[in-house]
Amino acid sequence: VQLQACGGGSVRAGGSLRLSCAVSGRTFSTYVMGWLRQAPGNEREFVAAITWNAGTTSYADSVKGRFTISKDNAKNTVYLQVNSLKPEDTAVYYCARRRTYTPVPVTSVEEYDDWGQGTLVTVSS
């Protein structure tokens, strides 16, 4: 399976971006798709997740109300709309897939099985 993330860029504080992640290959065993990020010098952290069938979502407290995760099952693609960006949102954003069953969106980095290459989001003040 391959996860291809794109949509990152450089924006000013308050700006918006739309990140996309296309899943190819053995897509039938997708249960949860997530976005996680890693800022320089920091550990990778959870941002948002969505269950592939029911569409149940979960967000980190730091992004609630600003970020929205969504999916297009027909295109095997997950999106992350990021609004009202802050300098502290600067990070490499990774999409990830969990391919073992869970009914809820997972929030732990260790619970994801497959990872994309990441897309850089830089927010200037």
C-alpha atoms as one frame of an Amber mdcrd trajectory, in Angstrom:
protein
   0.000   0.000   0.000   1.101   3.570  -0.666  -0.042   6.750   1.012   0.672
   9.919  -0.933   0.208  13.161   0.981   0.222  16.588  -0.616  -1.098  20.107
  -0.151   1.395  21.564   2.272   2.922  24.973   1.821   3.914  28.240   3.414
   1.176  30.540   4.680   0.785  33.457   7.042  -0.940  33.087  10.377  -4.678
  32.947   9.875  -4.350  31.297   6.502  -5.731  27.995   5.278  -4.586  24.926
   3.416  -6.171  21.678   2.294  -4.057  18.578   2.706  -4.863  15.422   0.764
  -3.738  11.845   1.124  -4.462   9.228  -1.516  -4.250   5.552  -0.610  -3.356
   3.063  -3.314  -2.764  -0.649  -3.301  -4.516  -2.903  -0.781  -7.122  -0.363
   0.235  -9.781  -2.834   1.353  -8.256  -3.210   4.809  -8.502   0.449   5.775
 -10.280   0.998   9.078  -9.015   4.379  10.203  -7.175   7.183   8.457  -5.341
   9.753  10.486  -3.288  12.893  10.233  -0.351  13.307  12.558   2.363  15.937
  12.624   5.908  16.406  13.753   7.476  19.759  14.434  11.268  20.172  14.525
  12.635  18.815  17.773   9.283  17.404  18.831   7.774  13.965  18.829   5.136
  13.017  16.309   1.684  13.872  17.598  -1.905  13.089  16.750  -3.929  15.709
  14.877  -7.133  14.120  13.562  -8.587  10.770  12.573 -11.635   9.359  10.831
 -13.055   5.862  10.674 -13.266   4.686   7.105 -16.785   3.232   7.154 -18.787
   5.266   9.661 -16.898   8.518   9.301 -16.509   9.026  13.028 -13.940  11.714
  13.730 -11.575  12.682  16.514  -9.380  15.752  16.925  -6.542  16.878  19.113
  -7.657  19.637  21.453  -5.160  22.039  19.889  -6.880  21.879  16.485 -10.551
  21.506  17.385 -12.673  24.086  15.630  -9.887  24.923  13.159  -9.127  21.647
  11.366 -11.594  19.329   9.649 -10.874  15.791   8.502 -12.983  14.244   5.753
 -12.832  11.365   3.308 -13.879  10.263  -0.128 -14.177   6.490  -0.098 -14.598
   6.280  -3.857 -11.288   8.050  -4.370  -9.582   6.352  -1.402  -8.556   9.806
  -0.260  -8.590  11.558   3.088  -8.434  15.328   3.478  -7.467  17.735   6.208
  -8.807  21.268   5.907  -6.638  23.450   8.088  -7.967  26.918   8.870  -6.908
  29.760  11.152  -3.356  28.491  11.069  -0.961  29.481  13.821   2.850  29.474
  13.826   2.730  26.560  16.256   0.991  24.490  13.569   4.251  24.464  11.620
   5.229  20.817  11.128   5.509  17.981   8.687   2.037  16.491   8.393   1.766
  12.767   7.839  -1.211  10.702   6.842  -1.420   7.226   8.275  -3.597   4.171
   8.039  -4.713   1.582  10.519  -5.423  -1.757   8.832  -6.645  -3.714  11.830
 -10.197  -3.435  13.014 -11.253  -0.764  15.449 -14.667   0.921  15.649 -13.255
   4.219  16.846 -10.773   6.708  15.421  -7.405   5.998  16.995  -5.414   8.816
  18.518  -2.146   7.097  19.359   0.759   7.310  16.944   1.691   3.704  17.712
  -1.690   2.400  16.575  -1.140   3.253  12.911   0.309   0.676  10.550   1.129
   2.469   7.312   2.534   5.944   6.774   2.862   8.439   3.972   5.939  10.528
   3.319   4.671  13.753   4.879   3.945  17.231   3.602   5.428  20.361   5.165
   3.221  23.138   6.506   4.993  26.343   7.475   3.068  29.144   9.166   4.688
  32.542   9.579   3.554  35.217  12.003
